Amino acid sequence: MSADSMQGGAEAHGGHDAPPAELGDRWRRMVVLKRDIFSIVERGTYRGPDGDVDAVARRIDQVPWWTFLFARNFLTREERALTIVGPLGIAPLLYFSGKRVLVRRWIDGVPLHIARPVGDRAYFRSARQVLRKLHTSGFCHNDLAKEQNWLRGTDGRAYLTDFQLSAQPRRRSHFFRLAAYEDLRHYLKHKRSYVPEALTATERRILARKTWLTLLWMATGKRVYIWVTRGLFRFADREGGGPRLVTDAPLIASRLKSHPQVQDVVVLAFPDRRVGTGLYAFIEGKPNADEKAIHDFMVAHIGRDKAPERIQLVPALPRHADGSVRIEILQLIAMNQLDQLDMLIANESERRIVARIIADRRNLRDRFTF
């Protein structure tokens, strides 16, 4: 989710349990979705004029002093954008905005990299309409290259999230036209990934032509950004999974695959109340595989501190026709976001495989997700 996804290896330490002072008892946190040096993002419920509603809070009351000015700028950008575009039905509604926290509506849906709308032309028609409304309102998003900033709602429509880098330049300024063009180009890159047959000749030309601003950024600023985020601050963001998904997950999968009772392994990140970002290992076992023996083997070879918070032995993993694992289905199960699965199930055979995994899932206390 980018900004609302599981980034930064968030940890739920006791010192962060208190709600933002500006919200008081109106905010009840369920789980930390993200924590980095610019904000903490939490999922929970907000008590508004019409009662409690599902919501997401972004708070900067506990960021380091040396990043506060940046964090405040990002919060202001998001507040300004959601105030205008939220009521348009293309982004979350803004429920509350203070000096160090904002609360927005929870959108019932999943990020693009999980939804994977292959062949879904209707979704990309909706996404194009979202862009038109965004740009007509005078805003540019400026961070649409990330699939986690595009949501696919349960209604099948497209929504945008994470407006920290958004801008509202003068409507027909040169910068606005460049930024809007780049928003469009990033949308077309996602369209090319999932419905390439739907691209028009004009859209292909747009994809092939980057603006001078993008070329300059790629040659200069992007390199500095990568050095600062990945080198200096050691950020790691594999679709919002955080550093554990980057560093620990491959080691866990490699060690587990070496066990004689293991056929295949998928390790995924999910929001966990206790540690912020947890790891969930789905293990496809061979006949007569013993889950306890596999768990003990994993702890002995990886260490208890790096072991995943959830481990589940399954008779079979859901797979595409080419044999590759359907990661998006397992990600929803890991996050316990089961109400989103129907849109992804391909056939009855897959439904039976998924039903067996769901029946034995190990994350019943972590209901809240993106």
C-alpha positions as CSV (number, residue, x, y, z in Angstrom):
1,M,0.0,0.0,0.0
2,S,3.2,2.5,-0.5
3,A,2.0,4.7,2.2
4,D,-0.8,2.5,3.5
5,S,0.9,-0.7,3.0
6,M,3.1,-2.8,5.2
7,Q,6.3,-0.9,4.9
8,G,9.3,-0.2,7.0
9,G,9.3,-3.2,9.4
10,A,6.9,-1.5,11.7
11,E,7.0,-2.6,15.4
12,A,4.2,-2.3,17.9
13,H,6.1,-1.1,20.9
14,G,4.3,-0.1,24.0
15,G,5.4,3.5,23.7
16,H,3.4,3.9,20.6
17,D,0.1,2.5,22.0
18,A,-1.4,5.8,23.1
19,P,-3.7,7.4,20.5
20,P,-2.7,10.8,19.0
21,A,-3.4,13.5,21.6
22,E,-5.5,15.4,19.0
23,L,-7.9,12.4,18.7
24,G,-8.2,11.3,22.3
25,D,-10.8,8.6,22.7
26,R,-12.2,9.1,19.2
27,W,-9.5,6.8,17.8
28,R,-9.1,3.1,18.6
29,R,-6.1,1.5,16.9
30,M,-6.4,-2.1,15.7
31,V,-3.0,-2.7,14.0
32,V,0.0,-0.7,12.8
33,L,0.2,-0.8,9.0
34,K,3.4,1.1,8.6
35,R,6.1,2.9,10.5
36,D,9.0,4.9,9.1
37,I,10.8,8.1,9.8
38,F,8.0,10.2,8.1
39,S,4.8,8.8,9.7
40,I,3.0,6.0,11.4
41,V,0.0,4.5,9.6
42,E,-2.6,2.7,11.7
43,R,-5.8,0.9,10.9
44,G,-8.7,1.2,13.4
45,T,-12.0,2.9,14.1
46,Y,-12.8,6.5,14.3
47,R,-15.8,7.9,16.3
48,G,-17.3,10.6,14.1
49,P,-20.7,12.4,14.2
50,D,-22.4,9.3,12.8
51,G,-20.7,6.8,15.1
52,D,-17.7,4.5,14.7
53,V,-16.4,4.0,11.2
54,D,-13.5,1.9,9.8
55,A,-10.6,4.3,9.1
56,V,-6.9,4.8,8.6
57,A,-4.9,7.3,10.6
58,R,-1.6,8.8,9.6
59,R,0.3,10.4,12.5
60,I,3.5,12.3,12.7
61,D,3.5,13.0,16.4
62,Q,6.3,10.4,17.0
63,V,8.6,10.9,14.0
64,P,12.3,12.0,14.6
65,W,12.8,15.7,15.0
66,W,15.1,15.8,12.0
67,T,12.4,14.6,9.7
68,F,9.4,16.5,11.2
69,L,9.4,19.3,8.6
70,F,9.3,16.8,5.7
71,A,6.7,14.7,7.5
72,R,4.5,17.8,8.1
73,N,4.8,18.8,4.4
74,F,3.7,15.3,3.3
75,L,0.8,15.4,5.8
76,T,-0.3,18.8,4.5
77,R,-0.1,17.6,0.9
78,E,-2.3,14.6,1.7
79,E,-4.8,16.7,3.7
80,R,-5.1,19.2,0.9
81,A,-5.6,16.5,-1.7
82,L,-8.1,14.4,0.2
83,T,-10.2,17.5,1.1
84,I,-10.8,18.0,-2.7
85,V,-10.6,14.6,-4.3
86,G,-12.1,12.5,-1.5
87,P,-15.7,13.7,-2.1
88,L,-15.2,12.8,-5.9
89,G,-15.4,9.1,-5.0
90,I,-11.9,8.3,-6.3
91,A,-10.0,8.4,-3.1
92,P,-10.6,8.1,0.7
93,L,-12.8,10.7,2.4
94,L,-11.0,12.8,5.0
95,Y,-12.6,12.4,8.4
96,F,-10.3,14.5,10.6
97,S,-7.2,16.7,10.1
98,G,-5.0,18.1,12.8
99,K,-1.5,19.4,13.1
100,R,0.1,16.0,13.5
101,V,-2.6,13.5,12.4
102,L,-5.2,12.9,9.8
103,V,-7.9,10.3,9.6
104,R,-9.3,9.0,6.4
105,R,-11.9,6.5,5.3
106,W,-11.0,2.9,4.9
107,I,-11.6,1.7,1.3
108,D,-12.8,-1.8,1.1
109,G,-10.4,-3.2,-1.6
110,V,-7.0,-4.5,-2.3
111,P,-3.9,-3.0,-3.9
112,L,-3.3,-3.6,-7.6
113,H,-0.4,-6.0,-7.1
114,I,-2.7,-8.3,-5.1
115,A,-5.8,-7.9,-7.2
116,R,-3.9,-8.5,-10.4
117,P,-6.8,-7.6,-12.7
118,V,-5.5,-9.5,-15.8
119,G,-7.8,-8.9,-18.7
120,D,-10.1,-6.7,-16.6
121,R,-10.7,-3.9,-19.1
122,A,-13.5,-2.4,-17.0
123,Y,-11.1,-1.8,-14.1
124,F,-8.8,0.2,-16.3
125,R,-11.6,2.1,-17.8
126,S,-12.5,3.0,-14.3
127,A,-8.9,3.9,-13.5
128,R,-8.8,6.2,-16.5
129,Q,-11.9,8.0,-15.3
130,V,-10.2,8.4,-11.9
131,L,-7.3,10.1,-13.5
132,R,-9.5,12.5,-15.4
133,K,-11.3,13.5,-12.2
134,L,-8.1,13.9,-10.4
135,H,-6.5,16.1,-13.0
136,T,-9.8,18.1,-13.6
137,S,-9.8,18.9,-9.9
138,G,-6.3,20.4,-10.3
139,F,-4.3,17.8,-8.6
140,C,-1.5,15.5,-9.7
141,H,-0.7,12.4,-7.7
142,N,3.0,12.1,-8.5
143,D,3.4,8.5,-7.1
144,L,1.4,6.3,-9.3
145,A,4.3,4.1,-10.4
146,K,3.6,2.1,-7.2
147,E,1.0,-0.5,-7.7
148,Q,0.1,-0.3,-4.0
149,N,-1.2,3.2,-4.6
150,W,-3.9,1.8,-6.9
151,L,-6.7,0.0,-5.2
152,R,-9.3,-2.4,-6.7
153,G,-12.5,-2.0,-4.6
154,T,-14.9,-4.8,-4.0
155,D,-17.1,-3.1,-6.5
156,G,-14.5,-3.6,-9.1
157,R,-13.7,0.1,-9.5
158,A,-10.3,1.8,-9.2
159,Y,-9.4,4.1,-6.3
160,L,-6.2,6.0,-5.4
161,T,-4.5,6.2,-2.1
162,D,-1.3,7.8,-0.5
163,F,-1.3,11.5,-1.6
164,Q,1.8,12.5,0.3
165,L,3.6,13.6,-2.9
166,S,0.5,15.1,-4.5
167,A,0.6,18.6,-5.9
168,Q,-1.9,21.3,-6.9
169,P,0.1,23.5,-9.3
170,R,-1.6,26.2,-11.4
171,R,-4.1,24.4,-13.6
172,R,-2.5,24.8,-17.0
173,S,1.1,25.5,-16.0
174,H,3.9,23.7,-17.7
175,F,4.6,21.7,-14.5
176,F,1.0,20.6,-14.2
177,R,1.0,19.3,-17.8
178,L,4.2,17.4,-17.2
179,A,3.0,15.9,-13.9
180,A,-0.3,14.9,-15.3
181,Y,1.4,13.3,-18.3
182,E,3.5,11.2,-16.0
183,D,0.5,10.2,-14.0
184,L,-1.1,9.0,-17.2
185,R,2.1,7.2,-18.3
186,H,2.3,5.3,-15.1
187,Y,-1.3,4.3,-15.4
188,L,-0.6,3.0,-18.9
189,K,2.4,1.0,-17.6
190,H,0.0,-0.9,-15.3
191,K,-2.5,-1.3,-18.1
192,R,0.2,-2.8,-20.2
193,S,1.0,-5.3,-17.5
194,Y,-2.5,-6.6,-17.1
195,V,-4.4,-5.8,-20.4
196,P,-1.8,-5.1,-23.0
197,E,-4.2,-6.1,-25.8
198,A,-6.4,-3.1,-24.8
199,L,-3.7,-0.5,-25.4
200,T,-4.3,1.9,-28.3
201,A,-1.7,3.2,-30.7
202,T,-1.8,6.6,-29.0
203,E,-1.3,5.0,-25.6
204,R,1.7,3.0,-26.9
205,R,3.3,6.2,-28.1
206,I,2.8,7.8,-24.7
207,L,4.4,4.8,-23.0
208,A,7.4,5.2,-25.3
209,R,8.0,8.9,-24.5
210,K,9.1,10.0,-21.1
211,T,9.1,13.7,-20.3
212,W,12.4,15.6,-19.9
213,L,11.6,16.0,-16.2
214,T,11.4,12.2,-15.7
215,L,14.7,11.7,-17.7
216,L,16.4,14.3,-15.5
217,W,15.0,12.6,-12.3
218,M,16.2,9.2,-13.5
219,A,19.7,10.5,-14.2
220,T,20.1,12.6,-11.0
221,G,17.5,12.7,-8.3
222,K,16.5,9.1,-8.4
223,R,20.0,8.0,-7.7
224,V,20.3,10.2,-4.7
225,Y,16.9,9.1,-3.5
226,I,17.9,5.4,-3.7
227,W,21.1,6.1,-1.9
228,V,19.4,8.0,0.9
229,T,16.4,5.6,1.4
230,R,18.2,2.2,0.8
231,G,21.7,3.1,1.9
232,L,21.5,5.8,4.6
233,F,18.1,5.0,6.1
234,R,18.1,1.3,4.9
235,F,14.5,1.4,3.8
236,A,13.4,-1.8,2.0
237,D,10.0,-1.9,0.3
238,R,9.0,-4.9,-1.7
239,E,5.4,-3.9,-2.4
240,G,5.2,-2.7,1.2
241,G,6.7,-5.8,2.8
242,G,9.4,-4.0,4.7
243,P,13.0,-5.2,5.4
244,R,12.0,-8.6,6.8
245,L,10.4,-9.6,3.6
246,V,13.5,-8.6,1.8
247,T,16.1,-10.0,4.1
248,D,14.6,-12.8,6.2
249,A,11.9,-14.2,3.9
250,P,14.3,-15.5,1.2
251,L,16.5,-17.2,3.8
252,I,13.5,-18.8,5.4
253,A,12.2,-20.1,2.1
254,S,15.6,-21.4,1.1
255,R,16.1,-23.3,4.3
256,L,12.7,-24.8,4.4
257,K,12.9,-26.0,0.8
258,S,16.0,-28.0,1.8
259,H,13.9,-30.1,4.2
260,P,13.1,-33.5,2.7
261,Q,9.4,-33.2,3.6
262,V,8.9,-29.9,1.9
263,Q,7.7,-29.5,-1.7
264,D,7.5,-25.7,-2.0
265,V,7.4,-22.6,0.3
266,V,5.9,-19.1,0.0
267,V,6.8,-16.5,2.7
268,L,4.7,-13.3,2.8
269,A,4.4,-10.3,5.0
270,F,1.3,-9.3,7.0
271,P,0.4,-6.6,9.6
272,D,0.8,-8.1,13.1
273,R,-0.3,-6.4,16.3
274,R,2.7,-7.5,18.3
275,V,5.6,-6.9,15.9
276,G,4.1,-4.6,13.3
277,T,5.2,-6.6,10.2
278,G,5.0,-10.3,10.6
279,L,6.0,-13.2,8.2
280,Y,3.6,-16.0,7.2
281,A,5.1,-19.2,5.7
282,F,2.8,-21.4,3.6
283,I,4.5,-24.8,3.2
284,E,3.4,-27.3,0.6
285,G,4.4,-30.6,2.2
286,K,5.1,-33.9,0.7
287,P,2.9,-36.9,1.7
288,N,3.1,-37.6,5.5
289,A,4.9,-34.3,6.2
290,D,5.1,-33.4,9.9
291,E,4.6,-29.7,10.6
292,K,6.3,-29.9,14.1
293,A,9.4,-31.5,12.6
294,I,9.5,-28.9,9.9
295,H,9.1,-26.1,12.4
296,D,11.8,-27.5,14.7
297,F,14.1,-27.8,11.6
298,M,13.4,-24.1,10.7
299,V,14.2,-22.8,14.2
300,A,17.4,-24.9,14.3
301,H,18.6,-23.6,11.0
302,I,17.3,-20.0,11.0
303,G,17.0,-19.1,14.6
304,R,13.9,-18.3,16.7
305,D,14.3,-14.6,16.2
306,K,14.1,-14.8,12.4
307,A,11.4,-17.5,12.3
308,P,8.1,-16.4,10.8
309,E,5.3,-15.5,13.2
310,R,2.9,-17.9,11.3
311,I,3.7,-21.3,9.7
312,Q,1.1,-23.4,8.0
313,L,1.6,-26.8,6.3
314,V,-0.8,-27.2,3.4
315,P,-1.5,-30.1,1.1
316,A,-1.3,-27.9,-2.0
317,L,-0.7,-24.3,-2.9
318,P,-3.0,-22.5,-5.4
319,R,-1.3,-22.2,-8.8
320,H,-1.7,-20.6,-12.2
321,A,-2.0,-22.8,-15.3
322,D,1.8,-22.5,-15.8
323,G,2.5,-23.9,-12.4
324,S,3.5,-20.7,-10.7
325,V,2.0,-20.1,-7.2
326,R,-0.9,-17.6,-6.9
327,I,0.8,-15.3,-4.5
328,E,-2.0,-12.8,-4.5
329,I,-4.4,-15.4,-3.0
330,L,-2.0,-16.4,-0.3
331,Q,-1.4,-12.7,0.5
332,L,-5.0,-12.2,1.2
333,I,-5.2,-15.3,3.4
334,A,-2.0,-14.1,5.3
335,M,-3.7,-10.7,5.9
336,N,-7.0,-12.5,6.8
337,Q,-8.8,-10.4,4.2
338,L,-10.9,-13.2,3.1
339,D,-13.8,-11.2,1.8
340,Q,-11.7,-10.1,-1.1
341,L,-10.9,-13.7,-2.3
342,D,-14.0,-14.3,-4.5
343,M,-12.9,-11.9,-7.2
344,L,-9.6,-13.9,-7.6
345,I,-10.8,-17.6,-7.5
346,A,-10.5,-19.0,-11.0
347,N,-12.5,-22.3,-10.7
348,E,-14.0,-24.8,-8.4
349,S,-10.8,-26.9,-8.1
350,E,-8.9,-23.8,-7.0
351,R,-11.8,-22.9,-4.6
352,R,-11.4,-26.3,-2.9
353,I,-7.6,-25.8,-2.5
354,V,-8.1,-22.4,-1.1
355,A,-10.9,-23.5,1.2
356,R,-8.6,-26.1,2.9
357,I,-6.0,-23.4,3.5
358,I,-8.5,-21.0,4.9
359,A,-10.0,-23.6,7.2
360,D,-6.6,-24.1,8.9
361,R,-5.2,-20.5,8.7
362,R,-3.1,-19.3,11.6
363,N,-3.8,-15.6,11.8
364,L,-7.2,-15.3,13.3
365,R,-6.3,-12.5,15.7
366,D,-5.0,-10.2,12.9
367,R,-8.2,-9.4,11.1
368,F,-7.2,-5.8,10.1
369,T,-5.0,-5.2,7.1
370,F,-4.2,-2.5,4.5
